[in-house]
Amino acid sequence: MGGAVAVVLCLWVSLASAQVSDDSAGQLAAFADLATDLEGRLENGAVLDEDIEAERVALEEARQALSDIASAAEDAKAPLLAELEALGSAPENGGAEPPQIAEQRARLTAEITEIETEAKRAQQEATRARTLLDRLNTLRRERFTQRLLEREESPLGAGKLSSAWESITRAGSAIASGIRASFVIGADRGFADRFALPIILSMVALFIALLLRRWVVDWLSGRVLPDSSRPKRIGLGILIALARMLLPLAAVVILVIATSGTWFDAGSGQRLIEGLVSAAIIVIAANALGRAFYAPKAPDLRMSNLAEPEASRAHYGLMYLAIVVSLHRLVVVTGEQIGLSIDGLMVLNAGLLVLGGLALWNFIHRGQVGRVFDVADEDDEDDETASRHSRTQPLDHLGSAIRMLGLAAAVLAPVLAIIGYYKASQFVFVPLVKSGALIGICLLIYEVAKGLAAGQAAAEQTDEDAEPRRGAIPVLIGFLLTIAATPLLALVWGADQSDLLEIWGRIVDGFEVGDIVISPVDFLLFAIVFAIGYIATRMVQGVLRRSVLPLTRLDQGAKSASLAGVGYVGVVIAALVAISTTGLDLSNLAIVAGALSVGIGFGLQNVVNNFVSGIILLIERPIKAGDWVEISGKHGTVRKVNVRSTEIQTFDRSTMFVPNADLISGTVTNWTHSNSLGRLIVKVGVAYGSDARQVEKVLLEIAQAHPMLMRRPAPYVVMMDFGADSLDFEIRGVLRDVNWILNVGSDIRFSIYERFNEEGIEIPFAQRDVYIKNLGELNGDKAKPIAPPTKNTAPPVPPGEGDDAPDGGEAR
């Protein structure tokens, strides 16, 4: 134990100097001697169980200090290398140089050599410390396993019970004697010091724990109304849980202060007070969290999906389990601390674990352990089965695993305690209950975050038919909870602080792949910095979209291009800042990048081509968001110009993704590039014999009467041709908004049909008379002409309509 402390003190002196000094060799030699001593004690088995932890902590600190010494040596060598480089290269072929420069070069070379030697020695000793740490860890695991497998006589034997009773009686007498001794020692103090102040503090503690807690809880519960929103109910539930937890804990602290220095100054009595405080904390925390989750008799605050009878029974089951666990902590753990015999400990442990197994089994069934934590959703009452399935699916496996492990521990722990495995029974029961409590707290926090996010999303939802978006906040909180819970679970299952420090040191140091050192911390720092830059970019885009761009005269396409450009620049800047912040050395990747450049050039040439084409589209803007374009016979509206492709929504409400390179190199018709004007052509034919001028007049009146046709240039009517069956006319005009071309064309055709009927103008249809000359030869009878077909009375289909025309005003 003393050797470990000496190692730490020696190395902290070296670290405080932060540079290689004249006595660094002596300090490293001192650590080598102490390490040699520890190696000898490990070989001889002279390291005690109680000293292993202290030795491990000291070695971990020593390893870190040695690594810092090596780093300080490298830092001290850097300016010397710069001075040596400033002197220039040494003369070749033994050439002479000025004596002062030669002397300075020799001095710098000697200092650099000395520093490199000391740095290598520090690195070697750090490696030696890591090796000793591994050996101590191995020894600790072996002895831990040995203690778990140790089996004593069953505590149910008559001899064990008698010895246990004697041990418990002796411990109780020792505690009582300590209390009496405290009274005798403090007899010379006044009444106020010995009784008045403790009594007053105890009354204050009872007031806080009983009356004040109830008043605060009732006041907060009264603010929960049936029509309260989900975020408000969750927030009030959190406040109520904190009141149920913090106020009783404050009362416990006051009681500890009241008893401190009065009646329980003796060692055993003080241990008993500490055990009572630990037991009280367990019960208080379980009650607060259980009422927050199950909320018996308070359905408006309930976070579980249990009905009222089930919720009350589940809460009672949780409290039963918490009381048994707190008694085990008070009796068994405190008994070990005050020196209770192994027989007494085994009997008490077996009895409490039997009660604990029953309590755990009861809670697993009554508390619905295995069903995930589910925030009640009033919007899902119509389809309870489907909603529950969708919510429980992500955590089904975790809930089933917790349930099976809990049931196994409820049976195995009492059995092991009864047959004599004292340590193994505790290892099965206590860490599992602690792990379940920790996982339950994390799931409760996660459900609170998910409920708040869902409530916020529902408040911001504008489309009633759209599915509410919960956002990424619950996922982020779940990830952070997982990271925070992992080391805590390791501590619960036997790891200690030195284990976590060692793992953290290895994470910080990273691992080498060739000449490259990969550190998870660097990657995490890179991700954090890049995420901050990306979020800042999105915030800038949001400000531009909502506050700046609406004040400008830019069209929608220019606004979209500006936002996209800001996004590209922001992502690039965020990546560069993240790389420079983490200090990543990308020079080692230059050779690899050069070797892969040819392959990338051929394999990703289409991707690069589309990316560059996208940049050109954003700069030149031949097409922009909101434009009506025609590509290869397909019509649609441009929604967004992405990095690789352009998103176009067709008039069939399908989405078409066109590579940007095709838009640059191919032919694209943009109907609304510079303005929304467009020409409309409506074709119609009239029968021969109709008054052509009258037809022209009627068609012109129809065109001039429609409000969507421009007055300048004015619409006009042209007679296009003498058709085979009709005189062909066309109405030509310029629309104010070409997106209405289908509606306007339909309106004009309806007007033409109605006016032609009023004016007696006939719209002809194709008529053919068919004569079969050799009909007699085919039938053996005299050929007869076939009667002409009856006149078709169905209205003609107006020409000029197409499936790819925009759906009126909805096209934009």
Secondary structure, DSSP 8 states (H G I E B T S, - for coil): -HHHHHHHHHHHHHHHH-S--TTHHHHHHHHHHHHHHHHHHHHHT---HHHHHHHHHHHHHHHHHHHHHHHHHHHHHHHHHHHHHHT----GGG----HHHHHHHHHHHHHHHHHHHHHHHHHHHHHHHHHHHHHHHHHHHHHHHHHHH-----TTSHHHHHHHHHHHHHHHHHHHHHHHHHHHHGGGS-HIIIIIHHHHHHHHHHIIIIIIHHHHHHHHHHT--TT--HHHHHHHHHHHHHHHHHHHHHHHHHHHHHHTTTT--SHHHHHHHHHHHHHHHHHHHHHHHHHHHT-TT-GGG--SS--HHHHHHHHHHHHHHHHHHHHHIIIIIHHHHTT--HHHHHHHHHHHHHHHHHHHHHHHHHTTTTS------GGGGGGHHHHHHHHHGGGHHHHHHHHHHHHHHHHHHHHHHHHT-HHHHHHHHHHHHHHHHHHHHHHHHHHHHHHHHHHHHHHH---TTS-----SHHHHHHHHHHHHHHHHHHHHTT--HHHHHHHHHHHHH-EEETTEEE-HHHHHHHHHHHHHHHHHHHHHHHHIIIIIGGGS---HHHHHHHHHHHHHHHHHHHHHHHHHHHT---GGGHHHHHHHHHHHHHHTHHHHHHHHHHHHHHHH-SS-TT-EEEETTEEEEEEEE-SSEEEEEETTS-EEEEEHHHHHHS--EETTSS-S-EEEEEEEEE-TTS-HHHHHHHHHHHHHH-TTB-SSS--EEEEEEE-SSSEEEEEEEEES-GGGHHHHHHHHHHHHHHHHHHHT------------TTHHHHHSS------------S----TT--TTS--GGGG-
